[in-house]
Amino acid sequence: MKRFEVLRRILSSAYLLGVGLMVTAANAVVIEIPLPGLLGSYPPSESNGRTTTFQLPQIPNVIHSASFRIAGTAVLGSADCDEFGENAAWPMEFFAYMKDGTWLASPTPPGMPNGSFGWTAAFRPVPNTATWDFLMDGEGEISLWGAPTALIGLCHGPYVVPSGTVTEAVLIIDAEFTVAIETSTWGAIKALYRAR
């Protein structure tokens, strides 16, 4: 009788283990999606920005957060402004946005340098009630705006207009995806118990 009870418990445990191996599990990961469509000179000749689409590796269960990484070079401009004096430094400004500005990653750090630059900024909701629902199908659109900062006060020429070149643009997503766990055969499950 005891042997039968032990065998029943082993079979029950093996069955539950087998069922457990066949289900899927959510796996939280941080993924980086390069955005080559946003690379190039800024401001672009046709507008102040570029827009590109992207695709997540699979449909997410939950999106926790997103950030934007940018790197490149900038050339400061100059303008004569009453508030700042003659030949005042005139920098570029960059920010990324998704869903018509509902999610915004900015600002460009103050005093953007002449030469190489790089920063990472988290997307924040505008307004605070915005959700990630628009990415739950695994696809999205992102825009990068890059132009000279707005001049403050009374400014006049001669102007040297700033410019920039973006050499890296990356979307960083912290999300949970459903990952199928490899199923085991009944023979492999029995072998686990024989090994003990």
C-alpha positions as a printed NumPy array, in Angstrom:
array([[  0.   ,   0.   ,   0.   ],
       [  2.843,   2.367,   0.828],
       [  4.47 ,   1.758,  -2.549],
       [  1.233,   2.679,  -4.311],
       [  0.963,   5.92 ,  -2.282],
       [  4.598,   6.867,  -3.035],
       [  4.081,   6.141,  -6.736],
       [  0.86 ,   8.222,  -6.78 ],
       [  2.671,  11.195,  -5.188],
       [  5.557,  10.927,  -7.65 ],
       [  3.156,  10.837, -10.598],
       [  1.156,  13.774,  -9.214],
       [  4.335,  15.794,  -8.698],
       [  5.553,  14.913, -12.162],
       [  2.231,  15.949, -13.682],
       [  2.287,  19.324, -11.892],
       [  5.901,  19.847, -12.911],
       [  5.008,  19.04 , -16.52 ],
       [  2.089,  21.466, -16.51 ],
       [  4.331,  24.105, -14.939],
       [  6.923,  23.672, -17.67 ],
       [  4.356,  24.19 , -20.419],
       [  3.066,  27.565, -19.245],
       [  4.614,  30.839, -20.234],
       [  6.327,  33.305, -17.949],
       [  6.646,  37.079, -18.113],
       [ 10.213,  38.237, -18.401],
       [ 11.162,  41.849, -17.592],
       [ 13.91 ,  43.13 , -19.876],
       [ 15.452,  46.377, -21.04 ],
       [ 15.82 ,  46.507, -24.813],
       [ 17.595,  49.031, -26.999],
       [ 16.213,  49.841, -30.43 ],
       [ 18.562,  51.772, -32.766],
       [ 16.777,  54.484, -34.763],
       [ 18.803,  55.079, -37.964],
       [ 15.968,  57.146, -39.439],
       [ 16.745,  59.932, -36.949],
       [ 20.448,  60.244, -37.821],
       [ 21.851,  63.134, -39.825],
       [ 22.24 ,  66.903, -39.831],
       [ 19.954,  69.153, -37.789],
       [ 18.003,  71.134, -38.49 ],
       [ 17.147,  69.129, -41.614],
       [ 16.622,  71.311, -44.679],
       [ 12.911,  70.504, -44.958],
       [ 11.92 ,  70.967, -41.278],
       [ 13.296,  70.998, -37.725],
       [ 12.963,  67.26 , -37.191],
       [ 12.756,  63.711, -38.399],
       [ 10.263,  60.93 , -37.693],
       [ 10.756,  57.183, -37.939],
       [  8.855,  54.028, -37.03 ],
       [ 10.142,  51.203, -34.856],
       [  9.089,  47.701, -33.885],
       [  9.51 ,  45.935, -30.544],
       [ 10.904,  42.377, -30.716],
       [  7.496,  41.033, -29.619],
       [  4.191,  42.228, -28.178],
       [  4.744,  43.54 , -24.623],
       [  2.622,  42.587, -21.607],
       [  3.593,  45.699, -19.656],
       [  5.758,  48.726, -20.433],
       [  7.417,  50.176, -17.344],
       [  9.34 ,  53.077, -18.88 ],
       [ 11.152,  54.367, -21.952],
       [ 14.212,  56.561, -22.471],
       [ 15.964,  58.152, -25.416],
       [ 19.744,  58.22 , -25.978],
       [ 21.325,  60.653, -28.399],
       [ 24.919,  61.452, -29.357],
       [ 26.576,  63.574, -31.99 ],
       [ 28.384,  66.846, -32.562],
       [ 27.175,  70.42 , -32.361],
       [ 28.509,  73.694, -33.718],
       [ 27.588,  76.706, -31.597],
       [ 26.265,  79.749, -33.357],
       [ 26.368,  83.363, -32.225],
       [ 24.13 ,  86.401, -32.202],
       [ 24.281,  89.95 , -30.889],
       [ 21.613,  90.164, -28.19 ],
       [ 21.009,  93.096, -25.833],
       [ 20.556,  90.708, -22.9  ],
       [ 23.729,  88.666, -23.517],
       [ 26.018,  91.06 , -25.402],
       [ 27.823,  90.761, -28.692],
       [ 28.625,  87.375, -30.164],
       [ 26.6  ,  85.53 , -27.5  ],
       [ 26.792,  81.714, -27.809],
       [ 23.737,  80.324, -29.563],
       [ 23.34 ,  76.54 , -29.002],
       [ 21.239,  73.822, -30.547],
       [ 18.307,  72.185, -28.762],
       [ 17.104,  68.586, -29.165],
       [ 14.125,  66.665, -27.835],
       [ 12.383,  63.421, -28.764],
       [  8.674,  62.761, -28.605],
       [  6.155,  59.997, -29.257],
       [  2.404,  59.992, -29.823],
       [  2.061,  63.611, -30.962],
       [  4.054,  64.966, -28.042],
       [  2.216,  62.929, -25.386],
       [  5.568,  61.392, -24.327],
       [  8.525,  63.794, -24.254],
       [ 12.251,  63.182, -23.624],
       [ 14.097,  66.437, -22.986],
       [ 15.627,  68.858, -22.383],
       [ 18.978,  69.275, -24.005],
       [ 21.411,  69.904, -21.158],
       [ 21.947,  73.632, -20.551],
       [ 25.083,  75.079, -22.065],
       [ 25.295,  72.461, -24.787],
       [ 28.956,  72.252, -25.802],
       [ 30.629,  73.091, -29.042],
       [ 31.722,  69.672, -30.287],
       [ 30.707,  66.195, -29.099],
       [ 27.577,  65.715, -27.017],
       [ 25.539,  62.846, -25.663],
       [ 22.723,  62.356, -23.177],
       [ 19.981,  59.989, -22.132],
       [ 16.615,  61.264, -20.953],
       [ 13.529,  59.429, -19.707],
       [ 10.261,  59.941, -21.545],
       [  7.754,  61.711, -19.344],
       [  4.005,  61.877, -19.958],
       [  2.405,  65.152, -21.036],
       [ -0.19 ,  65.236, -19.489],
       [  0.542,  62.983, -16.496],
       [ -2.4  ,  60.718, -17.374],
       [ -0.817,  59.464, -20.623],
       [ -0.386,  55.689, -20.923],
       [  1.765,  53.321, -22.965],
       [ -1.316,  51.796, -24.639],
       [ -0.232,  53.087, -28.056],
       [  2.805,  50.714, -27.953],
       [  0.948,  47.588, -26.858],
       [  0.7  ,  46.358, -30.462],
       [  4.525,  46.283, -30.607],
       [  4.918,  49.178, -33.059],
       [  5.396,  52.909, -32.67 ],
       [  6.596,  56.157, -34.15 ],
       [  9.185,  58.51 , -32.682],
       [ 10.29 ,  62.006, -33.698],
       [ 13.455,  63.958, -32.967],
       [ 13.35 ,  67.743, -33.088],
       [ 16.631,  69.616, -33.386],
       [ 16.963,  73.332, -34.019],
       [ 18.646,  76.468, -32.696],
       [ 17.318,  77.458, -29.259],
       [ 14.918,  80.379, -29.249],
       [ 16.739,  83.684, -28.863],
       [ 15.724,  85.707, -25.8  ],
       [ 15.458,  89.469, -25.817],
       [ 16.242,  91.862, -28.639],
       [ 18.747,  90.211, -30.958],
       [ 20.138,  91.329, -34.276],
       [ 22.744,  90.273, -36.783],
       [ 25.196,  89.317, -37.765],
       [ 24.024,  85.808, -36.925],
       [ 25.946,  82.559, -37.086],
       [ 23.247,  79.874, -36.957],
       [ 24.092,  76.778, -34.846],
       [ 23.846,  73.266, -36.266],
       [ 24.271,  69.685, -35.177],
       [ 24.791,  66.172, -36.463],
       [ 23.188,  63.198, -34.734],
       [ 25.31 ,  60.048, -34.979],
       [ 23.413,  57.881, -32.457],
       [ 19.709,  57.715, -31.619],
       [ 18.409,  54.828, -29.497],
       [ 15.052,  54.082, -27.897],
       [ 15.417,  52.218, -24.58 ],
       [ 12.337,  50.298, -23.393],
       [ 11.901,  48.621, -19.983],
       [  9.067,  46.135, -20.485],
       [  7.765,  42.658, -19.765],
       [  7.325,  40.204, -22.604],
       [  5.776,  36.75 , -22.626],
       [  8.521,  34.206, -23.115],
       [  7.616,  30.581, -23.837],
       [  9.469,  28.159, -21.591],
       [ 10.746,  25.061, -23.315],
       [  8.51 ,  22.078, -22.659],
       [  9.998,  18.816, -21.408],
       [  9.005,  15.341, -22.528],
       [  7.432,  12.877, -20.094],
       [ 10.586,  10.765, -20.343],
       [ 12.754,  13.718, -19.256],
       [ 10.488,  14.325, -16.258],
       [ 10.678,  10.618, -15.223],
       [ 14.476,  10.768, -15.574],
       [ 14.584,  13.583, -13.024],
       [ 13.035,  11.264, -10.417],
       [ 15.193,   8.273, -11.36 ],
       [ 18.341,  10.351, -10.829],
       [ 17.419,  10.898,  -7.167]])
